[in-house]
Amino acid sequence: MEVIRRFVPQEKRDMRAAISSALEKRASAAISDDLVDLLESYARGPMEEQREDSWRTSEREHNRSEWHDGLNSGPYISYLNSARGTAFRSLMRALDERGDVQSRERKWSLIEFAASDPSSALRAGAIERIDVSASSGSRASGHVVLNS
C-alpha cells in the first residue's frame, strides 16, 4: 500500500484509474481509511465528459462502420474504463469487504450520489451496485431514483 501512496501525488500523470485498479485487487486486504477516502474523492470528482460520455460519439461513428459489434461501447463500458468508474467499483468492493454498518451506509450514500450524477457511465455503475447489493440483501428498504 505504501507504493500506491507514493504515486498519488503525481501531477503530470493521471494515475487515478491505475491506483483504483490496484486497490480493487487488494480489497480483501483491508484497505486503510486514508486510501478508502482517496477512492471516494476520485469517484466523487468532476465528470470527465470526454472519457465518460465518449460512447455517445463513438457509437454514432461506429454505426456507420460495418465492423461495429455494439458490444464494446455504451455507458457500462465507459464506466468500466473511466477513472471515476474504476474508483467507484474499487470503493464499493472495499466497503463490501469491511461489511460493517457504517460501510454499508457509506456505500448506499455513494450509490445515491452516482445515481444522480450527470454521467451515464457512473449511473451504469450505480445500477450494477444496486443489483449486487439487492442480491446480497444488504439493504432491505430504501430506494434510489435514477435520473435519465
Secondary structure, DSSP 8 states (H G I E B T S, - for coil): -HHHHHHTT-SSS--HHHHHHHHHHTGGGT--HHHHHHHHHHHTS---HHHHSHHHHHHHHHHT-TT--SSS-SHHHHHHHSHHHHHHHHHHHHHHHH-SHHHHHHHHHHHHHHHTSS-HHHHHHHHHHHHHHHHHTS-SS-------
